[in-house]
Amino acid sequence: MISKAVNHRPDLCLSRLCAQAQVSTSGYYYWFAQRASPQVITTDAEWVQIIFAYRRGKAGARTIKMLLQRHFWINMNLKKIRRLMKKYGLQATIRRKNKYKQGWASGEEHRVSPNILSRQFNVEKKDTVYSTDITYLDYGKGNRAYLSAVKDLAVKDIVHYTVSPGAGLHVAIRGLEDLFSRKPESLIMHSDQGCHYTSKTYRDLLSKWGVTQSMSRKGNCLDNAPIESFFGHLKDEVDLQSCHTFEELVAEIDRYINYYNNERPQWGLKGKTPAECRGFT
């Protein structure tokens, strides 16, 4: 089992390689676009197709718009991008539904907390509201591991995660003490009603650090949409089947979360990355 305290530094491999080569990341993307096309890109349709191909068919219209603006300084109308995608049959891959759900029980050992968050996902102050959940990762030939992640709702970055070959209670609680030791005085931790989060051990840990617990309504995944969205993006954008060992899987998850925090622009952040919103450039 690997537990990670996230270091918010924009030091993704691509950035380091570009720095060593003394070129900008935007310059790299431009080189890629020119290399991918036998001719100079001259039309909006070509730009849309290049970005779509670069993201391996996993970029919707909003992602294409952000990447064009961010890396090529092209401000293309969102409706036009959608029209071009429809014209050329460019349909983004639909995310797989997260089927990993744990049961819950009533009583002293498994107690449900109220839904304090109540889908109020627009949080202004960082490190005041976190969303957490666990998902399974099928990789290689019939292998399965589990990922527990914690997302800050204000700047939308992953502040902590654990990758484990097993789904025991440890996957949800490992590393949380270190995370909580760096938190402000007031923090809400929101989750679903999985058995990890209703357990006395987990609830006692939150109580010890003065963390307020909030839970989704039973069977309502939209109540915890922010972390579900992250899992959806991860499973869309990472080729888990190419990982043949647990160590390879951990390395790939490390790479993706670093990319997600530091390189991947988000529509809800006005085209910025979580790292930029947190204060790093």
Order of alpha helices (4+ residues) and beta strands (2+ residues): beta-alpha-alpha-alpha-alpha-alpha-beta-beta-beta-alpha-alpha-beta-alpha-alpha-beta-alpha-alpha-alpha
